[in-house]
Amino acid sequence: MSAKYRTENPATGQLVKEVPFASDAEITGALERAANAASEWRATPVEERAAIVQRVSELFTAKRDELARIIATEMGKPLGESYGEVDFSADIFRYFAEEGPGQLVDQVLSETDTARSVVQRRPLGTILGVMPWNYPYYQVARFAAPNLLAGNTVLLKHAEICAESASAIAAIMREAGVPEGVYENLFATHEQISTVIADDRVAGVSLTGSERAGAIIAQQAGQALKKVVLELGGSDPFVVLSHDDIPALARDAAAIRFENTGQACNSNKRMIVMADVYDEFVAEMVKLTGELQPIDPLENTEGGGFSPLSSEAAANGLLSQLEDATANGARLLVGGERLDRDGFWVSPAVLVDVTPAARAYREELFGPVAMIFRVESEAEALALANDTPYGLGASVYSTDAAQAERFGEQLEAGMVGVNSQAPEVSEMPFGGVKRSGYGRELGPLGIDEFVNKRLFHVVK
């Protein structure tokens, strides 16, 4: 871990900005402000909280260009995709502002002349969010929007390469009228976060990040008896049983896989293709991948091309996994090379014949690598799809709708798409099973995670 939050432009490797870690006194002050604000915020009428959350949405839209350019520089997201992330974040805040109040209404269980029983949804208090770098605004939005609306106060620890985007979000919160202490940004160390988790004034923790980080946070929260939501890694299967236009499906698969330079938890990291269409699918993927050319993130507004990985560590880690895979029998058909230029550039790759001996068979490939497996039967495809420690998303494609739905029912994942990807939209839940974590974000399930679903029984 560096001694500071550091912004390095991934396209050039140049240092842009450094921000020192907060002192222990600053962390204590933020925690005290959040705890002190909790009672007043929870007592604020939900309609007033919703108006503030709606204002956050409007400010994301108003500052769209500024916000997009920050993350294009900060973590290398193509500018066109950066605009899309800002827009999606604005929509998440808007969704909870509009739908959240209705999702919090009392649920009547029974009512008679003599008694009434309802389930109430009440805030828990102060919730800590530990967020990653790959979607600097979206990840924060899906954590913060429902919690603010529900009446919780928020402590936010962002990734150590995201100082500028973290500061921009905090500034938007202030401008929108979020009261002091209700949203506190923490430039915290790992040790300081451990102290925050253990503090009795913190009621829960949400982490989006690596499997390793999730295990550490879950252990610390468990020792303190705190509720936890974890959204961790994924190695999603993309199963092709049959299709009436294989080149078109390969184009869709490539667009999904190489979005955000392959740095998405729920990307289609394992493409499992039936033998009779495998060669055609692979040939199209190799053609599409080989055509991609490097484009500076700040110039990439239309899509296509590829951007750098987020950091030197990310580039080196991916190359190490590819080297291990080929040493254990896999073949790189195109790409997978470090570019001879400044920055953290690795050419998009197609990897086939991956064996169980390779790390890539079990590990998440967090970068622009399309890993393709050939299978001979539906049963083999299903076994391979579920042969993973992860369980975030999955999808299956077949011209036989009944077969596709039957296959999809057997996939072990938190989100399953049949003849499509599972939609990633504000109103639908996001989350996984197995080592991909637990809990849900977005939609009506997202606002339920950090509320006291209290039984309230009244005898009349």
N, C-alpha and C positions, 0 to 999 in steps of 0.2 A: 504494500500500500504506500502511495506517495505521501509526502509530508503535507500536501495541500491538495485541494481540488484543482485540477489542471485541465484546461481546454487546449487541446492540440488539434489543429486542422488536419483531418485524416487525409485530405487530398495532397497536402504538402509536408506534413510532419512538423510544421512550425508551431511553436508555442504561441497561443493567442492570449491566454489569461491565466492567472493563478489567484486562488482565493484561499486564505489560511483556514484551517479547521477552527471551529468555534472553541472558545475556552470552556472549561467546566462551568464557570459562573454564567456564561451565556446560555448554555444548555439548561442549567437550573432555572434561569430566568424565564426561558421559553416554556418550560414545563409548568412553572408556577402561573404564568399568564394563561396557559391553556386550562389548567385546573380551575383557576379563579373565574374564568369566563364561562365554564361549563354550565353552571346553574342558571345564569341569565340567558344563555343561548338556548338552552332546552326550554325555558319558559317563554321565549319569543314565539309568537303565533306562527304556525307553519306557513301561513300565507306570506308573512314577512320574510321568513327564511327563503321561501321559493322566489320571491321578488329579487332577493340578492343573488341567488344562484342563477336566475335568468339574466341578471346584469353581468355576471361572469361570462355567460355564453355570448352576450352581445359584445363584450370587450375582446374576447378571442376573435370574433369576426372582424371587429374594427381594426385590430392590430395584426391582421392575417399576414401581411407581407413581412413585417418586422419579426414576428414569431417564426415564420417559415425559414427565414434566412439565418436565424440563430441556430436552429438544429441542423441545417445544411452545413454550416461551418463547424458546429460542435461535434456531431457524430457522423457526418458524411451522408446524410439522407439526401437523395436527389430532390431538387427544389420542388418539382411537380408533386412528388410524394409528400414532401413537407407541407405543402399547402393542403393536401388531402388530410394529413394528420391534424392540422389545426382545425379544419372544418369538422372533422369527426369529433374532436374534443368539444367544440362549441355545441355540436348536436347532443352530446352526452349531457352537458350541463342543462341544455334546453329541455331534454327529455325528462330529467328528474325534477326540474322546476315545474313542468306541466303535469307529469304523471305521479310524481312522488307523494304529494299530499293525499291523493286517493289511495295509494298503496299503504299508507299509514293509518287509515281509518280503522276503527274498532271492528273486529270480526265477531259477529254474534254467533255463539254456539247454541244457546237455548234461551228462550224467554217465555215465562208464564205469568200468570196474574200475581204470583208470589215471589218470583226470583228471576234474575237475569244473569247470564254468564257470557262474558266476552273475552276475546284475546286482544289485548292492547299492545301496541308497538311503541316502546319508549326508548329514548337514547340511553346508551351505556355510560357515556362520559367522554373521556379523551382517548382517541385511537391513533396509534402510530402507524404510518405508512412508510415502508422501505421500498423504493422504486428503482427500476433499471434504466439503462441508457438507450435501449433500442427504439422505444417510442416515448420520448421525453415528456410530451404533453398528454397523449392518449392514456398512458398508464396512470398518470396522476388524476386525470379527469374521471376515470372509471372508479377510482378509489375515493376521491374527495367529494365528488358531486353527491352521491347518495348519503354519505356520512354527514355532510353539512346540512343537507335537506332534512335528515332524520333528527338533527339537533345535537349531534356529537361535535366536539372540538377535535381538530386535526393537527398532529405533528407530522411533518413530512421530511424524511431524509432521502434525498435524491442520490443518484449515482455520482461517483467522484469525477466524471468527465462532463457533468451536466450543471455546472455552476450557473451559467448564464440563463439557461432555460428555467432552472429552479427559481432564480431571482425574478425572472419575467413573470412566472406564475404568481409568486408572492406579491408582486407589484399589482397585478390584475386583481387579486383578492382585496387588497387595500382600496384600490380605486372603485371596486364594485360595492364597497361599504361593508365588507366582512369585518366585524368588530375585532379589536385587538384581542389576541389570545385565541381566537376561534380558528385561525389558520396560521401555524408557525412553521417557517422553513428552518431546517437544522443542517448546518454544514458540520455534521458530526462525524467522529471517528467510530470505528466498530466497537471500541471499548465503551464509548459514551452511549451508544445505542443499547448495549447490554445493560447499562445502568438505568436507562429510561424504561426498558422493558420490565425490569425488576421493581420499578417504583409503583407503589400502591395506587397512585393517582392515574395510572394508565390502565385502561380497561380491556384493550385488545390490540392486536398487531396484524397488519396485512403486508405480505411481502410478495412481490413479483420479482423473480430472479432465478438463479441457478439452483440445481438440486442440492448442491453443497451448502449454499447460503440458507436454503429452506430448512435443511436439517438442523443447522445451528440455531436459527431463529425459533424453530418449533421446540427445540430442547429448552432454550432459555425461557420461552413463554410458558411451556409446560411446567417448569419448575416454579414459575410464579402464578400458575393456575390462570393464565390469560387465554381468552379466545383468540384463535389464529385462523387467518385465511391465507392459503399458499397457492400461487400460480407459478409453476416451475417449468422445467423444460418439456420438450415434446419431440417425438420422432414419428410424425403422423404418416400413416399409410395412405397412399393414393392408388386404389386398386382398379385396374382396367380388365374387366372380364370380356367385354366386347364393346364395339362402338362403330357407328356408321361413317365416321370421318376421323380417322386416327390422326392425320396431320393437324386438324383443327384442335383435337383434344390435347395433342402434344404442345401446341402453342399456348393453350390455356394453362397446362401444367407448368410450362416454362415461366409464364407471367407470374403465376403464384409463387413458384420456387425462388425466383430471382428478385421478387419485391423486397425492398429494404436491404438489398444486397444479401439476401438469404438469411437475414438476422431477425427472424420472426419465430416465436415459440410454436405457433400452430401452422407452420409451413409444411408443405407436402414433401417431407424429407426422404421418404422411402416410396418410390414408385414401383408398384408390383403389377407386372403386365403378363397377360396370358401369352403362351408361346406363339400362337398363330398370328398375333399382331405385334409381337415384341420387336422384331427386326424393323418394321416400319416405324414404330414409335421411337425406337432408339435412334434411327437414322435422322428422323425429323428433329429430335432433341439435340443431336450433335450439330446438325446444320444451324439451328437457331442459336445455340450456345456459341458456336464458333464465329457467328456474325456479330456478336456483341463487342463493342469497342468502349474503351474507358472515356468517360465524360466527367468533367469537374461537376460536383454536386450543385454548385451555384449556377451552372449553365444548363443543367439537365431539367428542363421544364416539361418536356413532351413525353418522357419515358423512353425506353430503349437504352442501349448502352449499359454500362455498369459503373458503379461508384466504388470508392475504397471501403474497406472494412473500418470499423470504428476506432481501432487502436492497433499498435504494434503487437500487443499480446494476442489480440483476436486473430490477426493475420498469421502469426507464428503458430498459434494453437491449431488453426485449421490446416496449415501445411504439415504439421506433425501428424495429424490424423490421416491425411492423404498418404503420407510417406509410409505410415504403418499399414494402411490398407493395401497398398501395392506390394509391400514386402510380404504380405500374407495372401497373395494370389489375386487381388483385384486389379482391374485395368482402368486406367484413365484414357478415355477416348479423345478428350479434348480438354484444354485448359488446366487449371490447378497449379499455376506457376506464379511466383512472385514477380511482379513487373519491375523492370529496371528503371525506376523513377522514384522521386521523392514521394513520401506518403505510404499508405498501408494498402497497397493494391494487390489483389490476387485475382487472376483471370477466372471467370466462371467455368465450371467443369462438369463433365459427365463421367460418372464412376459406375462401372459394372462389375459383375462377378465377385461381389464382396462376400467373403467367407465368414463364418462364425468366429474364426480366429482373430479377425480384425477388430480393432477398437470401434470402428465406424458401424459395425453390425449392432452394437449395443449403445454407443454414445450418440449424443445429439451433434449433428454437423451444423454449426451455427455460422453459415456462410454460403456463398453461391455455388453449391454442389448439388447436382441432380443425381441421386443414387438410384439405380434402376435394377430390379430383380426380375428374372424370368421364372414363370411357374407353369406347370403343366395341367393343373386342375383347379377347380373352385376350392376343393378341400385344402390343397397346398397353399393357395392364395390366402385363405382365412387363417391357417396356422401361422404363416409368415407374418401376416398383418398384426396378429395378436402376440407374436413372439418379440416383445419389447418391454422394458421396464416402465415405459411411459404410457400414458393414456389420455392425451389432451384432445386432439381431433382425429378424424378419420373420414375417408370418403370412398365410395365405390361407384363404378360406372358400368352399365350393361344396357344393351338394347332390349333385354328382357326385363321389364319393369318389376315383375314378381320376383325374379332372381335377385335383382339389385336390392330390393327391399328386404328380402329374406337374408341376404348376406349382411346388409347394414345392421339388422337386428342383432347380429352376433359379434359385431365389432366392440372391443373393449375400450371405450373412449367416452369422454365427457360431452363431446359434440360430434355428431355423425351427419354427413351429407350423403344423400342418395341421388346419383346423377347430377351432383353439384357439390360445391363446398358448403359446409354449414355456414349460414350467414353470420357475419360479424357486424351487428348493428346494435344501436343503443337499447332496443327493447327486448333483446334476446340474451339469455344468460351465457356467460363465458367461464369455462373452468374444466378441470380434468379429474381423472382418477389415477390410481396406482402412484408412481413416483412423479407424476405431473402435478400432484398437490391435491388440495381439497378446498371446498367452499366455492362460491360462485360470485361473479361480478356482472354488472349490467342487468337490465330488465328488473322485473319485480323480485326476483330472487336476490339480486345484488343489494337491494336496500334492506333485506331481511337479515343480513349477516351480523351486523353490529347493533342490533336493537334487542331490548328485553321483551320477548314475546310473552307478556305477562297475562296470566289468567286473572280476571277481575270478576268476582262473584258477588252479587248484591241480593240480599233478601229484602224484599219490599215490605 
